[in-house]
Amino acid sequence: MALRRTLRGLWRDTGTSAAVVITIALATGFTSAAAAVVYGVLLRPLPYDHPDRLVVLDHAVPRTEIQAWRERMNTFEELAGAAAADHAVRGLGRARILRVAFVSDRFFATVRPHVLVGRLPAPGEDTAVVVSERALRQDGMAAASALGTRLTAVDRTFSIVGVVPADVGIPDAATDVWLPLAAAEPVPLIRADDRRFGLIGRRRATTTIWSAAVEATRVRQALWTGDPAERSRLRVAVATLDDRARGTGGGALVAFLVGGALMLLIASANVATLLLSRTVARERELAVSVVLGAGAARVAASLFGEALFLSALGSVAGLGLAHTGLRAMRSVAAGALVRLDLAAIDPLIVAFSAAVALLVAAMATLGPAWSTVRRGMQPLVRAAAPARGRRDLQALLAGMQLALSIVLLVAATLLARTMMNVLAVPTGVRVDGVLTARVMLGDRTLLSRPEARAFADRLLTELAALPGVKSAAFATSLPPATSIIQMAMQVIEDGRNETQTMALVAASTDVTRPPCESAMRSIMPG
């Protein structure tokens, strides 16, 4: 009966009801999307034990030095090395190219990631691997069913012993498979093996980031075998894993959330004005209910129920808008914000939306309900024509509603424009009409020159011959991704003598020049 009475009351004023639902949907959708992004990128706990003690060293070493660093770093409880590369992986449904990390024996003892199912490999267990749930989700494989599955990569077969959350992002956020260091084949560039491993440490509770950086610098200088004149200038920076994992867009995201909260506040005031105007128009009806015996609680519950119903409808529609907005944001901000794929309309965001609906309903109804009950029969003894004071109040409410609507529209436009500007990070290349695909020439990182050249020449020739294709080319990586090819360059100029690390990309210039004879060009100073 109460629900029927509420629906009948809402049906009598469909215009106001629709305006309330639309306003709440727009404001809640914007704010829920902002809250989901901020929580996913900045606030969601990292999936490690005591993540605040995990640090990353800004220095890569050959595999033969990892043990020496672990023995000399007294500020760390544990230290490990990791290096990532793309490899063809078979065994997880269809064959795919995945980001594979080669990790030293103490890697899992250092990082201590949370495990969804299974366990972590023990030191020296060279046939056991861990995979990310993201890699399983791409082919619809359940985490529990993956345990014991045979996985093939780098011409070797492993057994999956554990599955970790998708946001375990070491050594980089795209890593999906962790293999033992023994599986990493040598990468000869100048020496027999020029593959470099990044260092991750778990500092002791009594040490600081500064003391770890000082000790890391001292260790690097002690292990230096190059020009002795360079030793004193060597430095190692140390950063918390939390800073690296969450990126540098925190300030913009917090501003985005604050703007969304302000817009929600304006929208709530607008909704309260709409419902207050509606309550003023029904004042006589409510007073009759009071005279006929309806108590204050019943009148307040009736008004609150109507407002809560409208707020709930608006919040549900807002969650749908937020979900759509998140999908659009992922496509626009891919590469600009780390961990953006973790932003989702999860139970926490749904609870936030429900709390907003309750708050709006309370703001819009408790005051008018109390006022109506307090005055009792006064509206009944007034003249049939509306009093001047009521007309003035209704005019004031209409003006407030119009002003708040304009403010809401302007705020939404400015916030959307600001966020688009923040996410529009220039990559330095034109991407209009560009289509990309990841191609791996084989299971191994290294191929003989004839194999690579024959395949690349044929593929590029066939691609360039397709209708509508202007040109085709190969590159080892595309911006904004950082190339895995690193080169140290010494700069000597005007009394300056320093060594910089450059990230390089091997790229074919056009289809008339074979990719195997491609030039090397620098895209990202280290």
C-alpha positions in Angstrom: 0.0 0.0 0.0 2.8 2.5 0.9 4.7 1.7 -2.3 1.5 2.2 -4.4 0.8 5.5 -2.7 4.5 6.6 -3.3 4.3 5.6 -7.0 0.9 7.4 -7.4 2.4 10.6 -5.9 5.4 10.4 -8.3 3.2 9.8 -11.3 1.2 13.0 -10.6 4.3 15.1 -11.1 6.3 13.2 -13.8 8.2 16.3 -14.9 9.8 17.0 -11.5 10.4 13.3 -11.0 12.2 13.0 -14.4 14.3 16.1 -13.7 15.3 14.7 -10.3 16.3 11.3 -11.8 18.3 12.8 -14.7 20.1 15.3 -12.4 21.1 12.6 -9.9 22.1 10.2 -12.7 24.5 12.7 -14.3 26.0 13.9 -11.0 26.3 10.4 -9.6 27.7 8.9 -12.8 30.5 11.6 -13.0 31.4 11.3 -9.3 31.3 7.5 -9.3 33.6 7.3 -12.3 36.0 9.8 -10.7 35.9 7.8 -7.4 36.5 4.5 -9.2 39.5 5.9 -11.0 41.0 7.5 -7.9 40.5 4.4 -5.9 41.8 2.0 -8.6 44.9 4.1 -9.4 45.8 5.8 -6.1 44.1 4.1 -3.1 43.7 0.4 -3.9 46.2 -1.4 -1.7 49.1 -3.0 -3.6 49.0 -6.8 -3.5 52.1 -7.4 -1.5 53.0 -7.9 2.2 54.1 -4.6 3.7 54.3 -2.9 0.2 55.7 0.3 1.9 59.0 -1.5 2.4 59.5 -2.5 -1.2 61.8 -0.3 -3.1 63.2 -0.2 -6.7 66.8 0.7 -7.5 67.4 2.9 -10.5 70.2 0.6 -11.7 70.3 -2.5 -13.7 73.0 -5.2 -13.4 74.1 -8.4 -15.3 72.9 -11.6 -13.7 76.3 -12.3 -12.4 76.2 -9.3 -10.0 72.8 -9.9 -8.4 74.2 -12.1 -5.7 77.0 -9.6 -4.9 74.4 -6.8 -4.5 72.3 -9.0 -2.2 75.3 -9.8 0.0 76.4 -6.2 0.3 73.1 -4.4 0.8 72.7 -4.4 4.6 69.7 -2.0 4.6 67.7 -4.7 2.9 66.1 -7.9 4.3 66.0 -9.3 0.8 67.0 -8.2 -2.7 66.3 -9.8 -6.1 66.7 -9.1 -9.8 64.1 -9.2 -12.6 64.1 -8.5 -16.3 61.0 -8.5 -18.7 60.6 -9.3 -22.4 57.8 -10.3 -24.7 57.7 -14.0 -25.6 55.4 -16.4 -27.3 53.6 -18.5 -24.6 51.6 -21.7 -25.2 49.4 -23.6 -22.8 47.0 -20.8 -21.6 44.4 -21.4 -24.3 45.5 -20.0 -27.6 49.1 -19.2 -28.2 49.8 -15.6 -27.3 52.6 -13.0 -26.9 52.8 -12.2 -23.2 55.1 -10.1 -21.1 57.4 -12.6 -19.4 59.7 -11.7 -16.4 62.8 -13.7 -15.6 63.4 -13.5 -11.8 66.2 -14.5 -9.5 65.8 -17.1 -6.8 64.9 -14.7 -4.0 62.4 -12.7 -6.0 59.2 -14.1 -4.4 60.8 -14.0 -1.0 61.6 -10.3 -1.6 58.3 -9.2 -3.2 55.9 -11.5 -1.3 52.9 -11.0 -3.6 49.5 -12.1 -2.6 48.4 -15.5 -4.1 44.9 -16.1 -5.3 45.3 -19.9 -5.7 48.3 -22.2 -5.3 51.6 -21.2 -4.0 54.8 -19.3 -4.8 57.9 -21.2 -6.2 60.6 -22.1 -3.8 64.2 -21.0 -4.5 65.9 -23.3 -7.0 62.5 -24.7 -8.3 63.4 -24.1 -12.0 60.3 -25.8 -13.5 57.6 -23.9 -11.5 56.1 -20.7 -12.7 53.5 -18.1 -11.6 51.0 -16.4 -13.9 48.7 -13.4 -13.5 44.9 -13.8 -13.4 44.8 -11.3 -16.3 46.5 -13.8 -18.6 43.9 -16.4 -17.6 41.0 -14.0 -17.9 41.8 -13.3 -21.6 40.9 -16.8 -22.5 38.2 -17.4 -19.9 40.3 -19.8 -17.8 39.5 -20.1 -14.1 42.4 -19.6 -11.7 41.9 -22.9 -9.9 41.8 -24.9 -13.1 45.2 -23.4 -14.2 47.2 -25.1 -11.4 49.3 -27.9 -12.8 48.8 -26.7 -16.4 51.9 -27.2 -18.6 53.1 -23.9 -20.0 55.7 -23.5 -22.8 57.9 -20.5 -23.3 61.5 -19.9 -24.5 61.6 -23.5 -25.8 61.0 -24.9 -22.3 58.1 -26.4 -20.5 57.0 -25.3 -17.0 54.2 -26.1 -14.6 51.9 -23.4 -13.1 52.0 -23.6 -9.3 50.3 -20.3 -8.5 48.1 -17.4 -9.7 48.6 -13.8 -8.5 46.3 -10.8 -8.9 46.4 -8.7 -12.1 48.0 -5.7 -10.4 51.2 -7.5 -9.4 53.3 -5.3 -11.6 56.9 -6.2 -11.1 59.1 -5.6 -13.0 56.5 -3.7 -15.0 52.7 -3.4 -15.0 52.2 -5.6 -18.1 53.9 -8.7 -16.7 51.8 -11.8 -16.9 54.3 -14.7 -16.4 57.2 -15.1 -14.0 59.9 -17.6 -15.0 63.1 -18.6 -13.2 66.2 -16.7 -14.1 67.8 -19.9 -15.4 65.3 -19.8 -18.3 66.6 -16.5 -19.6 68.7 -17.0 -22.7 71.8 -14.8 -23.1 71.4 -11.6 -25.1 74.8 -10.9 -26.7 75.3 -7.4 -27.9 78.9 -6.5 -27.0 79.7 -9.2 -24.4 78.5 -12.8 -24.2 75.4 -11.6 -22.3 74.2 -8.0 -22.1 70.8 -8.7 -20.6 70.3 -6.4 -17.6 68.2 -7.1 -14.5 66.5 -4.4 -12.5 66.9 -4.6 -8.7 64.0 -4.8 -6.2 64.7 -4.7 -2.5 62.7 -5.1 0.7 64.2 -2.7 3.2 64.4 -3.3 6.9 61.8 -1.6 9.1 64.5 0.4 10.8 66.0 1.9 7.6 65.0 4.8 5.4 64.9 5.4 1.7 67.7 7.8 2.0 70.0 5.4 3.8 69.2 2.7 1.2 70.2 5.1 -1.6 73.4 6.0 0.1 74.3 2.3 0.6 73.3 1.4 -3.0 75.5 4.2 -4.3 78.4 2.9 -2.3 77.9 -0.7 -3.5 77.7 0.5 -7.2 81.0 2.3 -6.8 82.6 -0.7 -5.1 81.6 -3.0 -8.0 82.5 -0.6 -10.7 85.1 -2.0 -13.1 85.3 0.8 -15.6 87.2 4.1 -15.7 88.3 4.9 -12.1 87.7 8.6 -12.8 84.0 7.8 -13.3 83.6 6.0 -9.9 83.0 9.0 -7.7 80.3 10.3 -10.0 78.2 7.1 -9.9 74.9 7.4 -8.1 71.9 5.1 -7.5 68.4 6.5 -6.9 66.0 4.5 -4.8 62.2 4.9 -5.0 59.3 3.2 -3.3 57.4 0.6 -5.3 54.2 2.5 -4.4 55.4 5.7 -6.1 56.4 3.8 -9.2 53.3 1.7 -9.4 50.9 4.6 -9.1 52.6 6.9 -11.5 52.6 10.7 -11.5 49.0 11.6 -12.2 47.8 11.7 -8.6 47.4 15.4 -8.4 45.2 15.6 -11.5 43.1 12.6 -10.3 42.5 14.2 -6.9 41.5 17.4 -8.6 39.2 15.4 -10.8 37.6 13.8 -7.7 37.2 17.1 -5.9 35.6 18.6 -8.9 33.2 15.7 -9.1 32.3 16.0 -5.4 31.6 19.8 -5.9 29.4 19.0 -8.9 27.6 16.3 -6.8 27.0 18.9 -4.0 25.6 21.4 -6.5 23.4 18.7 -8.0 22.2 17.6 -4.6 21.2 21.2 -3.8 19.4 21.4 -7.1 17.5 18.2 -6.4 16.6 19.4 -2.9 15.2 22.6 -4.5 13.2 20.6 -6.9 11.7 18.4 -4.2 11.2 21.3 -1.9 9.2 23.1 -4.6 7.2 20.0 -5.1 6.5 19.7 -1.4 5.4 23.4 -1.2 2.9 22.7 -4.0 1.5 19.7 -2.0 1.4 21.5 1.3 -2.3 21.4 1.6 -2.4 17.7 0.8 0.1 16.9 3.4 -1.7 19.1 6.0 -4.9 17.2 5.3 -3.0 13.9 6.0 -1.9 15.4 9.3 -5.5 16.4 10.2 -6.8 12.9 9.4 -4.4 11.4 11.9 -1.2 10.8 10.0 1.7 11.2 12.4 4.8 13.2 11.8 6.8 10.0 11.3 4.3 8.8 8.6 4.4 12.1 6.7 8.2 12.2 6.9 8.4 8.5 5.8 6.2 9.2 2.8 8.2 12.1 1.6 11.5 10.3 2.3 10.3 7.2 0.4 9.4 9.2 -2.7 12.8 11.0 -2.6 14.7 7.8 -1.9 12.9 6.0 -4.8 13.9 8.8 -7.2 17.4 9.0 -5.9 17.8 5.2 -6.2 16.7 5.3 -9.8 19.1 8.2 -10.5 22.0 6.3 -8.8 21.4 3.1 -10.8 21.4 5.1 -14.0 24.5 7.0 -12.8 26.3 3.7 -12.2 25.5 2.7 -15.8 26.9 6.1 -17.0 30.0 5.6 -14.8 30.7 2.2 -16.3 30.4 3.6 -19.8 32.6 6.5 -18.9 35.3 4.2 -17.5 35.4 2.2 -20.7 35.8 5.4 -22.7 38.5 6.7 -20.3 40.5 3.5 -20.6 40.6 3.9 -24.4 41.5 7.6 -24.2 44.0 7.4 -21.3 45.7 4.1 -22.2 49.4 4.6 -21.4 48.8 7.9 -19.7 47.6 6.5 -16.3 49.1 3.4 -14.8 46.7 0.9 -13.1 43.7 2.4 -14.9 42.6 -1.1 -15.8 41.9 -1.6 -12.1 39.3 1.1 -12.0 35.9 -0.6 -11.9 32.4 -0.3 -10.5 33.0 -2.6 -7.7 31.0 -3.1 -4.4 32.8 -0.2 -2.8 31.7 2.2 -5.6 28.2 0.8 -5.5 28.1 1.4 -1.7 29.3 5.0 -2.3 26.4 5.5 -4.8 23.9 4.1 -2.3 25.2 6.5 0.4 24.8 9.4 -2.0 21.2 8.4 -2.7 20.4 8.3 1.0 22.1 11.6 1.6 20.2 13.4 -1.2 16.9 11.9 -0.1 17.5 13.1 3.5 18.6 16.6 2.4 15.6 17.0 0.2 12.8 15.8 2.5 13.5 16.0 6.2 13.3 19.8 6.4 10.0 20.1 4.4 8.4 17.2 6.3 9.3 18.7 9.7 8.0 22.1 8.6 4.6 20.7 7.3 4.0 18.7 10.5 4.9 21.6 12.7 2.4 23.9 11.0 -0.4 21.3 11.1 -3.8 22.8 10.0 -2.6 26.3 9.1 -2.6 25.6 5.3 -6.3 24.5 5.5 -7.6 27.7 7.0 -5.9 29.9 4.4 -7.8 31.3 1.5 -8.3 29.2 -1.6 -6.0 31.4 -3.6 -2.3 31.0 -2.9 -0.9 33.5 -0.4 1.6 36.1 -1.5 4.3 34.6 0.7 3.8 31.2 -0.9 4.0 32.7 -4.4 7.2 34.5 -3.4 8.6 31.2 -2.0 7.8 29.3 -5.2 9.4 32.1 -7.3 12.5 32.0 -5.2 12.8 28.2 -5.5 12.4 28.4 -9.2 15.1 31.0 -9.5 17.4 28.9 -7.3 16.7 25.9 -9.4 17.6 27.7 -12.6 20.8 29.1 -11.1 21.9 25.8 -9.8 21.2 24.1 -13.1 23.4 26.6 -14.9 26.2 26.2 -12.4 25.9 22.4 -12.7 26.1 22.5 -16.5 29.1 24.8 -16.5 30.9 22.8 -13.8 30.4 19.5 -15.7 31.6 21.0 -19.0 34.8 22.5 -17.4 35.6 19.3 -15.5 35.2 17.1 -18.6 37.3 19.5 -20.6 40.0 19.6 -18.0 40.2 15.9 -17.6 40.4 15.4 -21.4 43.3 17.9 -21.5 45.1 16.1 -18.6 44.8 12.7 -20.4 45.7 14.0 -23.8 49.4 13.3 -23.3 51.3 13.9 -26.6 53.4 11.0 -27.7 55.3 12.8 -30.4 53.9 10.7 -33.2 50.8 11.0 -35.4 48.4 8.1 -34.9 45.6 9.0 -37.3 44.8 6.0 -39.4 47.6 3.9 -37.8 46.8 0.2 -37.1 49.2 -1.9 -35.0 49.7 -5.5 -34.3 52.2 -7.5 -32.2 54.2 -10.0 -34.2 56.8 -12.4 -32.8 59.0 -14.2 -35.3 59.5 -17.3 -33.1 59.6 -18.6 -29.5 63.1 -17.4 -29.1 64.3 -13.9 -28.6 67.1 -14.3 -31.1 66.6 -15.4 -34.7 69.2 -15.9 -37.5 69.4 -13.1 -40.0 68.1 -15.1 -43.0 65.0 -16.2 -41.0 64.1 -12.7 -39.8 64.8 -11.0 -43.1 62.7 -13.5 -45.2 59.7 -13.3 -42.9 59.8 -9.6 -42.5 60.3 -8.8 -46.2 57.3 -11.0 -47.2 55.0 -9.7 -44.5 55.7 -6.0 -45.2 55.4 -6.5 -48.9 52.0 -8.2 -48.6 50.8 -5.6 -46.1 51.8 -2.7 -48.3 49.9 -4.3 -51.2 46.6 -4.3 -49.4 44.0 -1.7 -50.6 44.1 1.5 -48.6 47.5 0.8 -47.0 50.0 3.6 -47.7 53.0 2.0 -45.9 54.0 -0.7 -43.5 56.9 -1.0 -41.2 58.4 -2.9 -38.2 59.6 -1.5 -34.9 60.8 -3.2 -31.7 58.4 -1.1 -29.6 55.9 1.8 -30.1 55.5 4.9 -27.9 54.6 5.5 -25.2 56.1 2.1 -24.2 59.8 2.2 -23.2 62.1 0.1 -25.4 63.8 -2.9 -23.8 66.9 -2.0 -25.9 69.2 0.2 -23.7 72.5 1.8 -24.7 74.9 3.8 -22.6 76.3 6.9 -24.2 79.1 9.2 -23.0 78.6 12.9 -23.5 81.7 15.1 -23.6 81.0 18.7 -24.3 82.2 22.1 -22.9 83.9 20.5 -19.9 80.9 18.2 -19.3 81.6 14.5 -19.1 78.7 12.3 -18.2 77.1 9.0 -19.2 73.5 8.8 -20.1 71.3 5.7 -20.7 69.3 5.9 -23.9 66.3 3.7 -24.9 66.6 2.7 -28.5 64.1 1.3 -31.1 65.0 -0.7 -34.1 62.7 0.3 -36.9 62.4 -0.2 -40.6 62.2 3.0 -42.6 59.9 1.8 -45.4 59.0 -1.4 -47.3 61.9 -0.9 -49.7 64.5 -1.2 -47.0 64.6 -4.6 -45.2 63.9 -4.4 -41.4 67.1 -6.3 -40.8 69.0 -3.2 -42.1 66.9 -0.8 -40.1 68.4 2.3 -38.5 68.5 2.8 -34.7 66.9 5.9 -33.4 66.6 7.3 -29.9 63.1 7.9 -28.6 63.5 8.3 -24.8 66.5 9.7 -22.9 67.0 7.8 -19.7 
